[in-house]
C-alpha cells in the first residue's frame, strides 16, 4: 500500500471501527494478513494503530470465523476499491462452507459487535508522554501571560445555541449541537472569543485582561495526520477596555513575540495588517461595499493558494470585475515595513481613503510602540494578510514559523498564532448595543505541541512523564513494611517517592525501573540496614552509594535534590 | 420574599432569561420595582444576580414599554403563583393604552429577544478570583499526585454513546447526548472512570498509575445554590494493574489523607468498607442474590437519610422481607476499627460467608499497610458505607470533613473524596473480556473549591488573581515610550510587570492601582530620572523609595523579590 492509501485507510478507521464499518469482517482479516500494514504502525496513523492493536486481540480461529464483507457494510468507495484491488479480496473471500460461515458470523457479531474500541471521529486520547509535552508548553505560555498581569476565567463547554448564532458566518455549519432533551438548545463552543464577549457583556465588565485555555469543537473534516482535530485546544489572551490607541494592540504583538521566543521553536515573523487598510483598498479599487467581506475572505486564502486561484474566486465565484481584481492584486502582494506604510500613505488611490489613512496611522503607532517594547524587528507589514473571521475591525496579525524548520512538512510556513482587534463583538450581546473594544491573540497550541514534540524527540533528553525523585528499593525479602514506612516518611517531607507493588521484588528489577524512568535516587534497605537504623542512598546515574542514618535521610535527600537542580 | 422563594426564583432564572421565559415582560419590571430583590443579590443566588444586573441595563421608558406577561410565556406554576401573590401582578399589569402597549411590546421583543445573556442551566462562568482559588487547590492536589509518580492522560469530552451505555445503571438518563448530525452517536462523558477503562482496554495497557482532571456532564436537577452543577470538575487518581493485594488500595487511602491534610480544610475521617463484606452480609441475612445491588444502593442513602427511610425503601420499594431488612439494619449501623473486624470475623452469621471473610482479610491488610504509611488513625471501618456505583468489586472508601466545620452549612458532614476497587470494568471493553484490576479515588473538587473559598474569604490575605511583581509608573507627562522601554527590559529579565494604558496617567492613580492589586513594587520615572539614567524603586507596602541605576534595575528587583519570597 502506498503512503497515500494508508492515509485513506487511517481516515476511514477514524470514523469506523473496522474496514467494513462497525463490525469486524473478513476484510479486516485479509488486510491483516496482507502484510501491507506494519506490525507497529507509525504514530502518524493513529487509527491504523488502534485497529492493528485491536485486531491482534483476535485468535486465529476467531479471525477465520469472521463474516464476509457484505455490500450493506459501511465502506466508502475509494477504500472499497483500494481493498479489492490491492488485496484481491474477492478471491479470498469465497466462503468454504456457507453454514459454518454463517454461524461464525453470528458469533462474532454478537460478541465483537459490542466493542467499538475507538474515540469519536476527529478526537484522540493523549498519553502520558504527550501530556508531559503539553504541560511544558502550557507552563511556558502561562508564565508569559502572568508576566502581563493577565487573569484567568473559565466558561462552560457549551453555550445557548443563540449565543453562537450569527458570529461565524459560513462556518456555523461546523457547530456541534447537543440533542434537544427538553429544555434549552445548546451547542458546544466553537472558539473562546465569542464566549469571552458574552462574559464581558453579561457581567457588564468595562475592562479586563484575561487568558483562557480550553478545548473547542468544530465538526470539520478532520485531517488528523496533519494534526487537525475536531476537538482541540485554544489558548487565548485578550484585552477588553477603552484605552489609548494601539497600546493594548502593541502588547498583544509583544506577547506573541515573547511566547515564541521563550518556546524556542525556531525563527518566526509576525505579519501585521489592518482591516481598515483592506477596506480602504477595496473601496479605492472599486469593490462594492457589500462585497468587502467576501473579497476579504478570498484574500485570506493567499497564504495557501497562489494569486491566480484567489483572483479566480474573486471573479468567477464572487462576481468581481476582472480589472478590479487585478488592481487589488497589485496591493495584496506588497509587504515591507515602515517605509511601505509611508509609500502607501501617499498612494494616489489611497490618499483620499479615510479608512486606509486611519489604518496607516495605527500601524505607524504599532511600529513605534513595538520598537520601545523591543520586538519591532519581528514585524512585517503584509498587505496580503486578511484573517478569516468577520468580527475583526482593526489591526490584525499572524505569527508564522519560517519555512523549512518544522522537519518533514516540506517547507510549509506554519501559522502558530493569530488575532486582532474586534471592537463590536461585545456590543452584539448587550441589550443596548453598548460595546467594549477588544483586542486579542489565539495561539495555535496544537501545532506548537506537535513542533515541541518533534523537537523533544530529536534531542536525547526525553521528557519524563513522572516527577518521582526517589525509588524505595529492598535488597532482600520481607522488607515490604519497611519500604512503606520509608514512603510515608519521604512523602511527609514532601519528597516524591515510589516503591514496587510486589511483596518481594528483585533488586535488579527495582534498580532497572529507577533507571528506565529517570528517577535520580534510590533508597535501598536490607536486613542489616534495618538493624543498624540506616539506609543506602544510591545515585541512579553514577551508581555511587552512601550510607545515611534513617533520621537524617530526608535532609540528605533534599540537599542532593537542591544540588542537582 | 422569603429565602426559599428567592431560591425558587433563582432556579427559574437559571433556566430562563426572564421571569416570563425568554423575553422580558412586565413581570420583570414588577419584580424589579417590588423592592423584594436586593440591589446587589448575594453570590448564593447567581441567576438572580445575573438577572438584576441585566435588568439594570433597561431605561425607565424601556421598562414601561415591556409587554405583558402572557399565559403562553414559559413560567412554572410555583413561580407564577409566587409572582402573582407576592407582587399583585394582575392589578399592576392592566394596560393603560392597548395601542401603545403593543408597539412597545414589538420593539422590545425585536430588540431584547436576541439577548439571552445567560449560561446554560446548571452551568456558570468562573471569574478571575474564583479561578485563582481553583488553581491553588489544583496545584496542591497535583503535587500529591506527582509525589506518587502518577502520570497524566487526557480523553475527549465526548465518547461514542455505546461506550457509556450500561455502565451507570439508572443514572444513564442523566447523560447528555449530542445531536445526531450524521455520523457517530456521541454523548458527553459522565465521569472519568469509564473513559479511563476504555483507554486502558483500547491501548492494551497492563499497568498505569494515572491522574485526570477534567469536567464531566450530568443532566441532573442542579442545586446550584449548594454548589451542585450540571458541568463540574472531577479529579481522579487510579491505579490499574495486577498487583499484590491491597497495596494500591492502601496507596489510594494514603493519597486521600495526604491531599486533605495538605489542603488543610479541617478535620476529616476516611470511612472504609468492602463490597464483599456487604454482599456477605446481604447473603447471610437472606437477601436474594438479584437484590444485592438494589439493596446496596438503598444502604448508600444512609449518609443522607435515617435508617427508617432506608428500611422503608428496602421493604416497600424493593420488596425485601421486613425481618431481613431489620437484620441488615443491625449490621449497617456498626462502625469501628480493627477490633470490629475481628468481632465480625467470628460473627455467627458471617463465619460461613466466604465473601465476607475475604473482605475482612482485605481490610485487615489495609489497616496494617496504612499503619506503616502513617495514615491509619484517619480510618474508620463503617459498615453503612456502600457507594452508589455498580462497578465496585472490593474495598470502598469515602472521606468526610467533620461536622460543623464548613461554616453556614448547618453541620453537614461533607463527603469530599470517594472511590474503591473496580476489577471488572476494563474487561467490559475488551473483546475477550480480559480485564485489568483497578482501584482509584475521585476528589469532590467543586466542594473543596467552595470550602477553600470560604476559608480564604475568612482570612485577611486575599488571593491575588494576578502575579504582577512590578508596576511601571511615571511621575510626569510624556513618559509613555520610557515606560514601554522599561516594560520590555523587565519582561526580558523574566520579571512580571505592568503599566498603565494611558498616555499620561496620574501618579496617584498609578500608585493606588499597585496598592489595590497587591503589586509589591513600583518602578517610578520622571524627567529627571530619565536624564540621569536612573529609576526610583518603591516598596508598595512600606512606601520606601530608593534610586537605582537603569542598568542595575533588573538585578535589584530580582534581589528584592528573592528576599520577599
Interface residues (C-beta under 8 A of the other chain):
Chain A: X15 X50 X53 X54 X56 X57 X58 X111 X112 X114 X115 X116 X117 X118 X119 X120 X121 X123 X124 X125 X126 X127 X128 X131 X132 X134 X135 X146 X147 X148 X149 X150 X151 X152 X153 X154 X155 X156 X157 X158 X159 X160 X162 X163 X176 X177 X178 X179 X180 X181 X183 X184 X186 X188 X198 X199 X201 X202 X203 X204 X208 X210 X215 X217 X219 X231 X241 X243 X244 X247 X248 X250 X254 X258 X368 X369 X372 X373 X374 X375 X429 X430 X431 X432 X434 X465 X466 X467 X468 X481 X484 X485 X487 X488 X489 X491 X492 X494 X495 X496 X497 X498 X501 X502 X503 X517
Chain B: X15 X50 X53 X54 X56 X57 X58 X111 X112 X114 X115 X116 X117 X118 X119 X120 X121 X123 X124 X125 X126 X127 X128 X131 X132 X134 X135 X146 X147 X148 X149 X150 X151 X152 X153 X154 X155 X156 X157 X158 X159 X160 X162 X163 X176 X177 X178 X179 X180 X181 X183 X184 X186 X188 X198 X199 X201 X202 X203 X204 X208 X210 X215 X217 X219 X231 X241 X243 X244 X247 X248 X250 X254 X258 X368 X369 X372 X373 X374 X375 X429 X430 X431 X432 X434 X465 X466 X467 X468 X481 X484 X485 X487 X488 X489 X491 X492 X494 X495 X496 X497 X498 X501 X502 X503 X517
